């Protein structure tokens, strides 16, 4: 949100020289919006989450707008809304971890593993609150 993510877009501004292609798709410049929102690989994750939750709150031209729009309430229950608002963070963190594994460890990205990790993060958070029956119904 504060444009501090160390994508090549931001590293160039700081004077670093290096590749500017997205490591996930290798087809476009690595900007924060591309890496977290519009990369083809990332689109698969976002589409899966939207399909799983039966809700679309993503603005495709801006990750900042996606996060701001996602802050809207999902339910009348505060606990559910708290979990709802964490989901973009779970997604962004997993994308960042997968990108780093690819760049620094040369490990291939695994879409199913990434989906399962995001789902596991959500489930673990839900399990801490017994009022979250609305979200629990999505995974049973």
ChimeraX attribute file (.defattr): number of C-alpha atoms within 10 A of each C-alpha:
attribute: neighborCount
match mode: 1-to-1
recipient: residues
	/A:1	11
	/A:2	5
	/A:3	12
	/A:4	9
	/A:5	13
	/A:6	14
	/A:7	20
	/A:8	20
	/A:9	18
	/A:10	16
	/A:11	15
	/A:12	14
	/A:13	9
	/A:14	10
	/A:15	8
	/A:16	11
	/A:17	10
	/A:18	9
	/A:19	12
	/A:20	17
	/A:21	17
	/A:22	19
	/A:23	19
	/A:24	21
	/A:25	14
	/A:26	12
	/A:27	12
	/A:28	16
	/A:29	18
	/A:30	23
	/A:31	21
	/A:32	22
	/A:33	18
	/A:34	20
	/A:35	26
	/A:36	23
	/A:37	25
	/A:38	20
	/A:39	22
	/A:40	15
	/A:41	17
	/A:42	20
	/A:43	16
	/A:44	14
	/A:45	21
	/A:46	20
	/A:47	15
	/A:48	13
	/A:49	19
	/A:50	14
	/A:51	11
	/A:52	12
	/A:53	13
	/A:54	10
	/A:55	11
	/A:56	13
	/A:57	14
	/A:58	20
	/A:59	16
	/A:60	14
	/A:61	12
	/A:62	16
	/A:63	21
	/A:64	19
	/A:65	15
	/A:66	18
	/A:67	19
	/A:68	15
	/A:69	14
	/A:70	19
	/A:71	16
	/A:72	12
	/A:73	14
	/A:74	16
	/A:75	13
	/A:76	8
	/A:77	12
	/A:78	13
	/A:79	14
	/A:80	20
	/A:81	17
	/A:82	16
	/A:83	17
	/A:84	19
	/A:85	18
	/A:86	16
	/A:87	18
	/A:88	20
	/A:89	12
	/A:90	16
	/A:91	23
	/A:92	18
	/A:93	14
	/A:94	20
	/A:95	23
	/A:96	16
	/A:97	14
	/A:98	20
	/A:99	20
	/A:100	16
	/A:101	14
	/A:102	15
	/A:103	13
	/A:104	8
	/A:105	9
	/A:106	10
	/A:107	12
	/A:108	12
	/A:109	18
	/A:110	10
	/A:111	15
	/A:112	10
	/A:113	12
	/A:114	17
	/A:115	18
	/A:116	11
	/A:117	15
	/A:118	23
	/A:119	18
	/A:120	13
	/A:121	16
	/A:122	18
	/A:123	15
	/A:124	11
	/A:125	14
	/A:126	19
	/A:127	12
	/A:128	9
	/A:129	12
	/A:130	9
	/A:131	14
	/A:132	18
	/A:133	12
	/A:134	10
	/A:135	19
	/A:136	15
	/A:137	8
	/A:138	10
	/A:139	9
	/A:140	5
